[in-house]
């Protein structure tokens, strides 16, 4: 798929079929996530694949998002910031957010490219998810990613985004006028 089309096609889809997902597809998406830039090239993220229906149902309750129960597979992305905290003590949390965002976007684009559906879930009870999955206290749960095939007829589309003229500034804050290009002389 053309990259620009892929970006425009990616959407938060919440209507799923219960059709089985090939685990190799999930691993391919994780591999795409794993290629995202990370602070100091540190391996900060861990990926949990959840296929057990009962566990998925419990996680849906912990997220307070009923649609998650429709998903045959979840990927939970967790982080271990210890090495990042040591290497970048003052900016670690900011760098970690950047890394998680880049990894999740790579994951979502790969899922979309494989014609699968997903929704980035960031709202959940940390303690509930940690208890269900026996995640150690020092590890942070970053996102929950339900993976499925989109239910026919749902036709979810990416929501309209802000017009670029409202979000681009040139050289100083709120300056919407681009400086006139200068001629380059030989």
N, CA and C atoms as a LAMMPS dump frame, in Angstrom:
ITEM: TIMESTEP
0
ITEM: NUMBER OF ATOMS
558
ITEM: BOX BOUNDS ff ff ff
-5.0000000000000000e+02 5.0000000000000000e+02
-5.0000000000000000e+02 5.0000000000000000e+02
-5.0000000000000000e+02 5.0000000000000000e+02
ITEM: ATOMS id mol type element x y z
1 1 1 N 0.85 -1.183 0
2 1 2 C 0 0 0
3 1 3 C 0.892 1.241 0
4 2 1 N 0.495 2.259 -0.742
5 2 2 C 1.182 3.534 -0.777
6 2 3 C 1.235 4.116 0.643
7 3 1 N 2.39 4.663 1.039
8 3 2 C 2.567 5.12 2.416
9 3 3 C 1.577 6.221 2.799
10 4 1 N 1.37 7.208 1.923
11 4 2 C 0.416 8.279 2.24
12 4 3 C -0.987 7.719 2.43
13 5 1 N -1.375 6.773 1.596
14 5 2 C -2.694 6.138 1.745
15 5 3 C -2.781 5.349 3.041
16 6 1 N -1.699 4.67 3.388
17 6 2 C -1.649 3.892 4.632
18 6 3 C -1.879 4.806 5.838
19 7 1 N -1.187 5.927 5.87
20 7 2 C -1.339 6.877 6.98
21 7 3 C -2.785 7.365 7.073
22 8 1 N -3.39 7.665 5.936
23 8 2 C -4.764 8.176 5.931
24 8 3 C -5.786 7.093 6.269
25 9 1 N -5.446 5.85 6.012
26 9 2 C -6.364 4.741 6.279
27 9 3 C -6.344 4.33 7.761
28 10 1 N -5.221 4.56 8.453
29 10 2 C -5.112 4.164 9.859
30 10 3 C -6.159 4.894 10.687
31 11 1 N -6.93 4.139 11.444
32 11 2 C -7.992 4.721 12.269
33 11 3 C -8.163 3.878 13.529
34 12 1 N -8.786 4.457 14.539
35 12 2 C -9.101 3.733 15.774
36 12 3 C -10.397 2.965 15.566
37 13 1 N -10.263 1.666 15.363
38 13 2 C -11.406 0.817 15.03
39 13 3 C -11.83 0.054 16.275
40 14 1 N -13.144 0.059 16.534
41 14 2 C -13.701 -0.547 17.751
42 14 3 C -14.784 -1.593 17.474
43 15 1 N -14.94 -1.999 16.239
44 15 2 C -15.96 -2.992 15.879
45 15 3 C -15.259 -4.169 15.21
46 16 1 N -15.257 -5.315 15.891
47 16 2 C -14.442 -6.441 15.458
48 16 3 C -15.259 -7.696 15.174
49 17 1 N -14.649 -8.551 14.354
50 17 2 C -15.155 -9.916 14.222
51 17 3 C -14.354 -10.764 15.21
52 18 1 N -14.78 -11.998 15.413
53 18 2 C -14.02 -12.881 16.305
54 18 3 C -13.114 -13.825 15.513
55 19 1 N -12.902 -13.511 14.234
56 19 2 C -12.027 -14.316 13.385
57 19 3 C -10.623 -14.381 13.991
58 20 1 N -10.07 -15.566 13.994
59 20 2 C -8.744 -15.798 14.584
60 20 3 C -7.677 -14.977 13.859
61 21 1 N -6.738 -14.472 14.614
62 21 2 C -5.602 -13.714 14.087
63 21 3 C -4.373 -14.62 14.108
64 22 1 N -3.627 -14.623 13.026
65 22 2 C -2.381 -15.401 13.001
66 22 3 C -1.363 -14.725 13.901
67 23 1 N -0.773 -15.492 14.783
68 23 2 C 0.195 -14.934 15.733
69 23 3 C 1.395 -14.338 15.001
70 24 1 N 1.731 -14.895 13.83
71 24 2 C 2.831 -14.33 13.038
72 24 3 C 2.542 -12.889 12.638
73 25 1 N 1.283 -12.562 12.386
74 25 2 C 0.908 -11.182 12.051
75 25 3 C 1.142 -10.261 13.238
76 26 1 N 0.803 -10.741 14.411
77 26 2 C 1.014 -9.957 15.636
78 26 3 C 2.514 -9.736 15.845
79 27 1 N 3.29 -10.765 15.646
80 27 2 C 4.744 -10.654 15.826
81 27 3 C 5.342 -9.718 14.773
82 28 1 N 4.822 -9.744 13.553
83 28 2 C 5.278 -8.798 12.522
84 28 3 C 5.013 -7.351 12.953
85 29 1 N 3.851 -7.111 13.556
86 29 2 C 3.525 -5.76 14.028
87 29 3 C 4.448 -5.351 15.179
88 30 1 N 4.757 -6.298 16.054
89 30 2 C 5.69 -6.009 17.153
90 30 3 C 7.084 -5.727 16.599
91 31 1 N 7.464 -6.463 15.577
92 31 2 C 8.767 -6.211 14.949
93 31 3 C 8.819 -4.795 14.368
94 32 1 N 7.724 -4.345 13.765
95 32 2 C 7.662 -2.973 13.252
96 32 3 C 7.778 -1.966 14.401
97 33 1 N 7.085 -2.242 15.493
98 33 2 C 7.165 -1.356 16.67
99 33 3 C 8.594 -1.3 17.206
100 34 1 N 9.242 -2.435 17.186
101 34 2 C 10.595 -2.539 17.742
102 34 3 C 11.632 -1.769 16.926
103 35 1 N 11.286 -1.372 15.693
104 35 2 C 12.232 -0.6 14.881
105 35 3 C 12.153 0.899 15.169
106 36 1 N 11.228 1.311 16.012
107 36 2 C 11.076 2.741 16.33
108 36 3 C 12.314 3.257 17.055
109 37 1 N 12.622 4.541 16.859
110 37 2 C 13.761 5.115 17.578
111 37 3 C 13.532 5.064 19.085
112 38 1 N 14.618 4.818 19.804
113 38 2 C 14.544 4.799 21.271
114 38 3 C 15.692 5.618 21.835
115 39 1 N 15.519 6.185 23.02
116 39 2 C 16.589 6.996 23.61
117 39 3 C 17.838 6.144 23.84
118 40 1 N 18.935 6.59 23.271
119 40 2 C 20.193 5.863 23.438
120 40 3 C 20.166 4.46 22.85
121 41 1 N 19.192 4.187 21.976
122 41 2 C 18.988 2.85 21.406
123 41 3 C 18.799 1.795 22.497
124 42 1 N 18.251 2.225 23.629
125 42 2 C 18.028 1.314 24.75
126 42 3 C 16.776 0.464 24.518
127 43 1 N 16.81 -0.803 24.899
128 43 2 C 15.622 -1.661 24.78
129 43 3 C 14.699 -1.449 25.988
130 44 1 N 13.791 -0.497 25.88
131 44 2 C 12.967 -0.091 27.017
132 44 3 C 11.583 -0.718 27.039
133 45 1 N 11.128 -1.23 25.9
134 45 2 C 9.765 -1.735 25.811
135 45 3 C 9.709 -3.253 25.8
136 46 1 N 8.638 -3.77 26.383
137 46 2 C 8.331 -5.199 26.38
138 46 3 C 6.921 -5.342 25.832
139 47 1 N 6.664 -6.433 25.155
140 47 2 C 5.381 -6.661 24.487
141 47 3 C 4.771 -7.956 25.007
142 48 1 N 3.561 -7.865 25.506
143 48 2 C 2.841 -9.046 25.98
144 48 3 C 1.713 -9.345 25
145 49 1 N 1.64 -10.58 24.544
146 49 2 C 0.565 -11.019 23.655
147 49 3 C -0.427 -11.806 24.494
148 50 1 N -1.694 -11.372 24.463
149 50 2 C -2.747 -12.008 25.256
150 50 3 C -3.751 -12.634 24.294
151 51 1 N -3.922 -13.949 24.384
152 51 2 C -4.875 -14.668 23.541
153 51 3 C -5.987 -15.323 24.353
154 52 1 N -5.795 -15.434 25.65
155 52 2 C -6.763 -16.09 26.521
156 52 3 C -8.015 -15.215 26.669
157 53 1 N -9.174 -15.755 26.282
158 53 2 C -10.435 -15 26.268
159 53 3 C -10.803 -14.462 27.652
160 54 1 N -10.639 -15.277 28.665
161 54 2 C -10.97 -14.841 30.025
162 54 3 C -10.097 -13.665 30.453
163 55 1 N -8.822 -13.718 30.116
164 55 2 C -7.898 -12.625 30.446
165 55 3 C -8.261 -11.368 29.666
166 56 1 N -8.597 -11.531 28.39
167 56 2 C -9.015 -10.388 27.571
168 56 3 C -10.25 -9.725 28.179
169 57 1 N -11.199 -10.528 28.62
170 57 2 C -12.415 -9.979 29.241
171 57 3 C -12.083 -9.19 30.507
172 58 1 N -11.172 -9.695 31.319
173 58 2 C -10.766 -8.989 32.544
174 58 3 C -10.071 -7.666 32.209
175 59 1 N -9.229 -7.7 31.18
176 59 2 C -8.529 -6.478 30.77
177 59 3 C -9.531 -5.45 30.253
178 60 1 N -10.552 -5.898 29.521
179 60 2 C -11.595 -4.982 29.032
180 60 3 C -12.269 -4.268 30.194
181 61 1 N -12.514 -5.005 31.279
182 61 2 C -13.108 -4.406 32.476
183 61 3 C -12.128 -3.391 33.086
184 62 1 N -10.841 -3.745 33.139
185 62 2 C -9.813 -2.842 33.675
186 62 3 C -9.643 -1.587 32.842
187 63 1 N -10.019 -1.664 31.569
188 63 2 C -9.964 -0.498 30.677
189 63 3 C -11.298 0.239 30.621
190 64 1 N -12.341 -0.387 31.174
191 64 2 C -13.711 0.137 31.095
192 64 3 C -14.108 0.401 29.639
193 65 1 N -13.721 -0.562 28.778
194 65 2 C -14.025 -0.447 27.358
195 65 3 C -14.5 -1.811 26.87
196 66 1 N -15.798 -1.947 26.806
197 66 2 C -16.46 -3.217 26.507
198 66 3 C -16.041 -3.812 25.166
199 67 1 N -15.786 -2.96 24.167
200 67 2 C -15.472 -3.463 22.827
201 67 3 C -14.214 -4.323 22.787
202 68 1 N -13.328 -4.155 23.762
203 68 2 C -12.089 -4.934 23.809
204 68 3 C -12.398 -6.428 23.885
205 69 1 N -13.518 -6.781 24.495
206 69 2 C -13.898 -8.195 24.628
207 69 3 C -14.086 -8.871 23.278
208 70 1 N -14.363 -8.117 22.236
209 70 2 C -14.54 -8.68 20.89
210 70 3 C -13.218 -9.121 20.268
211 71 1 N -12.122 -8.6 20.76
212 71 2 C -10.814 -8.838 20.15
213 71 3 C -10.271 -10.223 20.493
214 72 1 N -9.783 -10.964 19.496
215 72 2 C -9.193 -12.271 19.779
216 72 3 C -7.77 -12.195 20.337
217 73 1 N -7.112 -11.03 20.166
218 73 2 C -5.729 -10.865 20.624
219 73 3 C -5.536 -9.447 21.145
220 74 1 N -4.788 -9.343 22.229
221 74 2 C -4.349 -8.035 22.726
222 74 3 C -2.83 -8.02 22.754
223 75 1 N -2.273 -6.853 22.507
224 75 2 C -0.855 -6.629 22.779
225 75 3 C -0.807 -5.538 23.833
226 76 1 N -0.086 -5.828 24.895
227 76 2 C 0.121 -4.85 25.971
228 76 3 C 1.577 -4.418 25.865
229 77 1 N 1.797 -3.115 25.708
230 77 2 C 3.171 -2.606 25.656
231 77 3 C 3.508 -2.044 27.031
232 78 1 N 4.62 -2.527 27.561
233 78 2 C 5.104 -2.1 28.878
234 78 3 C 6.487 -1.48 28.721
235 79 1 N 6.871 -0.683 29.698
236 79 2 C 8.206 -0.074 29.658
237 79 3 C 8.935 -0.3 30.966
238 80 1 N 10.234 -0.378 30.821
239 80 2 C 11.147 -0.445 31.964
240 80 3 C 12.107 0.72 31.799
241 81 1 N 11.864 1.807 32.53
242 81 2 C 12.613 3.055 32.354
243 81 3 C 13.933 3.096 33.107
244 82 1 N 14.295 2.049 33.819
245 82 2 C 15.473 2.081 34.678
246 82 3 C 16.738 2.55 33.948
247 83 1 N 17.059 1.939 32.821
248 83 2 C 18.276 2.323 32.085
249 83 3 C 18.168 3.736 31.532
250 84 1 N 16.986 4.109 31.106
251 84 2 C 16.767 5.454 30.58
252 84 3 C 16.933 6.494 31.697
253 85 1 N 16.427 6.172 32.896
254 85 2 C 16.565 7.076 34.046
255 85 3 C 18.035 7.305 34.386
256 86 1 N 18.832 6.265 34.26
257 86 2 C 20.269 6.372 34.56
258 86 3 C 20.982 7.2 33.495
259 87 1 N 20.661 6.929 32.23
260 87 2 C 21.349 7.595 31.13
261 87 3 C 20.895 9.045 30.935
262 88 1 N 19.604 9.305 31.163
263 88 2 C 19.027 10.636 30.936
264 88 3 C 18.188 11.035 32.153
265 89 1 N 18.809 11.291 33.288
266 89 2 C 18.04 11.493 34.527
267 89 3 C 17.016 12.623 34.475
268 90 1 N 17.287 13.684 33.751
269 90 2 C 16.362 14.821 33.747
270 90 3 C 15.314 14.749 32.64
271 91 1 N 15.539 13.944 31.616
272 91 2 C 14.619 13.921 30.473
273 91 3 C 14.061 12.527 30.191
274 92 1 N 14.314 11.606 31.078
275 92 2 C 13.931 10.215 30.865
276 92 3 C 12.447 10.042 30.551
277 93 1 N 11.576 10.654 31.344
278 93 2 C 10.142 10.438 31.127
279 93 3 C 9.695 11.004 29.778
280 94 1 N 10.263 12.136 29.385
281 94 2 C 9.925 12.729 28.087
282 94 3 C 10.405 11.82 26.954
283 95 1 N 11.648 11.34 27.055
284 95 2 C 12.193 10.463 26.018
285 95 3 C 11.401 9.163 25.921
286 96 1 N 10.988 8.649 27.057
287 96 2 C 10.215 7.408 27.07
288 96 3 C 8.867 7.603 26.367
289 97 1 N 8.211 8.746 26.608
290 97 2 C 6.949 9.045 25.918
291 97 3 C 7.155 9.087 24.407
292 98 1 N 8.238 9.725 23.984
293 98 2 C 8.544 9.791 22.551
294 98 3 C 8.689 8.378 21.98
295 99 1 N 9.439 7.556 22.695
296 99 2 C 9.705 6.191 22.236
297 99 3 C 8.419 5.372 22.149
298 100 1 N 7.594 5.441 23.175
299 100 2 C 6.333 4.694 23.171
300 100 3 C 5.463 5.157 22.006
301 101 1 N 5.344 6.465 21.813
302 101 2 C 4.529 6.981 20.717
303 101 3 C 5.012 6.511 19.356
304 102 1 N 6.32 6.535 19.153
305 102 2 C 6.882 6.091 17.876
306 102 3 C 6.642 4.593 17.679
307 103 1 N 6.827 3.812 18.725
308 103 2 C 6.626 2.363 18.63
309 103 3 C 5.165 2.029 18.338
310 104 1 N 4.256 2.689 19.035
311 104 2 C 2.824 2.415 18.828
312 104 3 C 2.416 2.816 17.41
313 105 1 N 2.882 3.953 16.931
314 105 2 C 2.522 4.366 15.573
315 105 3 C 3.042 3.361 14.544
316 106 1 N 4.286 2.899 14.701
317 106 2 C 4.795 1.86 13.789
318 106 3 C 3.908 0.618 13.845
319 107 1 N 3.523 0.235 15.047
320 107 2 C 2.668 -0.937 15.249
321 107 3 C 1.332 -0.748 14.519
322 108 1 N 0.702 0.399 14.724
323 108 2 C -0.604 0.666 14.121
324 108 3 C -0.535 0.715 12.598
325 109 1 N 0.528 1.298 12.074
326 109 2 C 0.674 1.35 10.625
327 109 3 C 0.861 -0.053 10.041
328 110 1 N 1.627 -0.884 10.724
329 110 2 C 1.817 -2.262 10.247
330 110 3 C 0.505 -3.043 10.318
331 111 1 N -0.242 -2.878 11.397
332 111 2 C -1.551 -3.529 11.537
333 111 3 C -2.463 -3.101 10.388
334 112 1 N -2.491 -1.805 10.1
335 112 2 C -3.314 -1.284 9.013
336 112 3 C -2.866 -1.858 7.679
337 113 1 N -1.565 -1.925 7.46
338 113 2 C -1.02 -2.465 6.223
339 113 3 C -1.412 -3.934 6.034
340 114 1 N -1.57 -4.658 7.125
341 114 2 C -1.959 -6.075 7.062
342 114 3 C -3.488 -6.239 7.004
343 115 1 N -4.209 -5.104 6.88
344 115 2 C -5.675 -5.098 6.804
345 115 3 C -6.338 -5.641 8.071
346 116 1 N -5.682 -5.376 9.195
347 116 2 C -6.235 -5.703 10.499
348 116 3 C -6.726 -4.408 11.15
349 117 1 N -7.437 -4.545 12.256
350 117 2 C -7.99 -3.396 12.966
351 117 3 C -7.379 -3.311 14.358
352 118 1 N -7.305 -2.082 14.877
353 118 2 C -6.733 -1.869 16.208
354 118 3 C -7.212 -0.526 16.73
355 119 1 N -7.101 -0.352 18.033
356 119 2 C -7.413 0.925 18.675
357 119 3 C -6.399 1.144 19.795
358 120 1 N -5.785 2.313 19.818
359 120 2 C -4.793 2.667 20.833
360 120 3 C -5.546 2.98 22.12
361 121 1 N -5.374 2.14 23.142
362 121 2 C -6.039 2.33 24.432
363 121 3 C -5.002 2.804 25.45
364 122 1 N -5.215 4.009 25.971
365 122 2 C -4.326 4.549 26.98
366 122 3 C -5.017 4.759 28.318
367 123 1 N -6.324 4.582 28.345
368 123 2 C -7.1 4.765 29.576
369 123 3 C -7.4 3.403 30.179
370 124 1 N -6.845 3.147 31.342
371 124 2 C -7.053 1.869 32.026
372 124 3 C -6.569 1.999 33.459
373 125 1 N -6.959 1.05 34.278
374 125 2 C -6.47 0.99 35.652
375 125 3 C -5.133 0.252 35.644
376 126 1 N -4.071 1.001 35.909
377 126 2 C -2.735 0.395 35.922
378 126 3 C -2.673 -0.789 36.881
379 127 1 N -3.178 -0.6 38.086
380 127 2 C -3.076 -1.668 39.09
381 127 3 C -3.874 -2.904 38.671
382 128 1 N -5.04 -2.697 38.046
383 128 2 C -5.832 -3.834 37.589
384 128 3 C -5.091 -4.622 36.519
385 129 1 N -4.563 -3.936 35.519
386 129 2 C -3.837 -4.617 34.436
387 129 3 C -2.603 -5.318 34.987
388 130 1 N -1.88 -4.638 35.869
389 130 2 C -0.686 -5.257 36.458
390 130 3 C -1.037 -6.514 37.258
391 131 1 N -2.124 -6.45 38.015
392 131 2 C -2.541 -7.623 38.801
393 131 3 C -2.97 -8.777 37.912
394 132 1 N -3.749 -8.497 36.884
395 132 2 C -4.223 -9.545 35.978
396 132 3 C -3.051 -10.256 35.311
397 133 1 N -2.055 -9.473 34.864
398 133 2 C -0.945 -10.023 34.079
399 133 3 C 0.321 -10.292 34.901
400 134 1 N 0.24 -10.058 36.196
401 134 2 C 1.378 -10.259 37.104
402 134 3 C 2.626 -9.476 36.662
403 135 1 N 2.402 -8.226 36.323
404 135 2 C 3.482 -7.339 35.895
405 135 3 C 4.14 -6.749 37.133
406 136 1 N 5.474 -6.791 37.212
407 136 2 C 6.174 -6.252 38.389
408 136 3 C 5.911 -4.758 38.599
409 137 1 N 6.022 -4.332 39.819
410 137 2 C 5.734 -2.944 40.214
411 137 3 C 6.597 -1.931 39.456
412 138 1 N 7.852 -2.26 39.158
413 138 2 C 8.765 -1.314 38.509
414 138 3 C 8.532 -1.184 37.001
415 139 1 N 7.625 -1.971 36.457
416 139 2 C 7.313 -1.936 35.02
417 139 3 C 6.022 -1.148 34.823
418 140 1 N 6.016 -0.258 33.834
419 140 2 C 4.838 0.557 33.539
420 140 3 C 4.055 -0.042 32.375
421 141 1 N 2.751 -0.089 32.521
422 141 2 C 1.876 -0.468 31.414
423 141 3 C 1.65 0.807 30.611
424 142 1 N 2.021 0.779 29.343
425 142 2 C 1.917 1.974 28.504
426 142 3 C 0.625 2.007 27.698
427 143 1 N 0.328 0.939 26.965
428 143 2 C -0.873 0.907 26.13
429 143 3 C -1.425 -0.506 26.028
430 144 1 N -2.708 -0.556 25.718
431 144 2 C -3.398 -1.814 25.418
432 144 3 C -3.83 -1.705 23.964
433 145 1 N -3.51 -2.728 23.179
434 145 2 C -3.809 -2.705 21.752
435 145 3 C -4.615 -3.947 21.358
436 146 1 N -5.934 -3.824 21.253
437 146 2 C -6.734 -4.949 20.764
438 146 3 C -6.532 -5.092 19.252
439 147 1 N -6.337 -6.314 18.794
440 147 2 C -6.111 -6.573 17.374
441 147 3 C -7.187 -7.531 16.882
442 148 1 N -7.77 -7.197 15.733
443 148 2 C -8.849 -8.022 15.188
444 148 3 C -9.027 -7.678 13.719
445 149 1 N -9.997 -8.337 13.123
446 149 2 C -10.478 -7.925 11.809
447 149 3 C -11.678 -7.027 12.054
448 150 1 N -11.777 -5.962 11.251
449 150 2 C -12.908 -5.043 11.396
450 150 3 C -14.199 -5.743 10.974
451 151 1 N -15.237 -5.541 11.766
452 151 2 C -16.545 -6.101 11.452
453 151 3 C -17.084 -5.451 10.177
454 152 1 N -17.573 -6.263 9.27
455 152 2 C -18.135 -5.752 8.001
456 152 3 C -19.246 -4.766 8.291
457 153 1 N -19.262 -3.709 7.508
458 153 2 C -20.302 -2.707 7.658
459 153 3 C -19.951 -1.581 8.611
460 154 1 N -18.874 -1.735 9.417
461 154 2 C -18.559 -0.656 10.363
462 154 3 C -17.899 0.528 9.661
463 155 1 N -17.113 0.273 8.634
464 155 2 C -16.511 1.314 7.788
465 155 3 C -15.948 2.493 8.59
466 156 1 N -15.199 2.195 9.612
467 156 2 C -14.578 3.242 10.42
468 156 3 C -13.555 3.99 9.577
469 157 1 N -13.581 5.313 9.663
470 157 2 C -12.613 6.132 8.952
471 157 3 C -11.872 7.006 9.951
472 158 1 N -10.678 7.401 9.569
473 158 2 C -9.907 8.311 10.397
474 158 3 C -10.68 9.615 10.549
475 159 1 N -10.726 10.123 11.754
476 159 2 C -11.431 11.383 12.016
477 159 3 C -10.682 12.539 11.342
478 160 1 N -11.438 13.545 10.972
479 160 2 C -10.856 14.722 10.322
480 160 3 C -9.854 15.375 11.272
481 161 1 N -8.723 15.743 10.727
482 161 2 C -7.661 16.375 11.513
483 161 3 C -7.669 17.886 11.304
484 162 1 N -6.983 18.578 12.196
485 162 2 C -6.895 20.034 12.158
486 162 3 C -6.264 20.498 10.855
487 163 1 N -6.752 21.594 10.294
488 163 2 C -6.205 22.186 9.092
489 163 3 C -4.781 22.671 9.38
490 164 1 N -3.862 22.398 8.472
491 164 2 C -2.46 22.778 8.694
492 164 3 C -2.277 24.275 8.921
493 165 1 N -3.115 25.087 8.318
494 165 2 C -2.972 26.538 8.512
495 165 3 C -3.217 26.942 9.965
496 166 1 N -3.853 26.064 10.741
497 166 2 C -4.107 26.346 12.153
498 166 3 C -3.003 25.839 13.076
499 167 1 N -2.074 25.046 12.55
500 167 2 C -1.092 24.416 13.446
501 167 3 C 0.362 24.627 13.047
502 168 1 N 0.606 25.323 11.938
503 168 2 C 1.986 25.566 11.509
504 168 3 C 2.341 27.026 11.747
505 169 1 N 3.48 27.241 12.403
506 169 2 C 4.021 28.589 12.612
507 169 3 C 5.431 28.628 12.027
508 170 1 N 5.862 29.82 11.613
509 170 2 C 7.182 29.998 11.031
510 170 3 C 8.041 30.896 11.918
511 171 1 N 9.151 30.378 12.339
512 171 2 C 10.214 31.116 13.032
513 171 3 C 9.877 31.604 14.435
514 172 1 N 8.659 32.038 14.704
515 172 2 C 8.257 32.437 16.051
516 172 3 C 6.84 31.946 16.319
517 173 1 N 6.504 31.808 17.582
518 173 2 C 5.195 31.303 17.994
519 173 3 C 4.083 32.173 17.419
520 174 1 N 3.083 31.545 16.857
521 174 2 C 1.89 32.159 16.282
522 174 3 C 2.137 32.906 14.967
523 175 1 N 3.376 32.927 14.46
524 175 2 C 3.663 33.574 13.187
525 175 3 C 3.277 32.623 12.056
526 176 1 N 2.232 32.973 11.31
527 176 2 C 1.729 32.1 10.249
528 176 3 C 2.285 32.463 8.876
529 177 1 N 3.126 33.475 8.833
530 177 2 C 3.666 33.902 7.539
531 177 3 C 5.091 33.396 7.357
532 178 1 N 5.273 32.72 6.256
533 178 2 C 6.607 32.203 5.936
534 178 3 C 7.452 33.34 5.412
535 179 1 N 8.724 33.36 5.843
536 179 2 C 9.65 34.369 5.336
537 179 3 C 9.813 34.162 3.841
538 180 1 N 10.012 35.236 3.137
539 180 2 C 10.2 35.14 1.694
540 180 3 C 11.49 34.383 1.417
541 181 1 N 11.424 33.42 0.507
542 181 2 C 12.658 32.688 0.171
543 181 3 C 13.696 33.618 -0.413
544 182 1 N 14.931 33.41 -0.029
545 182 2 C 16.013 34.235 -0.549
546 182 3 C 16.636 33.542 -1.748
547 183 1 N 17.155 34.324 -2.649
548 183 2 C 17.816 33.771 -3.832
549 183 3 C 19.2 33.281 -3.434
550 184 1 N 19.56 32.152 -3.948
551 184 2 C 20.906 31.621 -3.693
552 184 3 C 21.762 31.986 -4.876
553 185 1 N 22.881 32.647 -4.597
554 185 2 C 23.79 33.06 -5.691
555 185 3 C 24.948 32.074 -5.765
556 186 1 N 25.393 31.897 -6.97
557 186 2 C 26.547 31 -7.195
558 186 3 C 27.839 31.705 -6.95
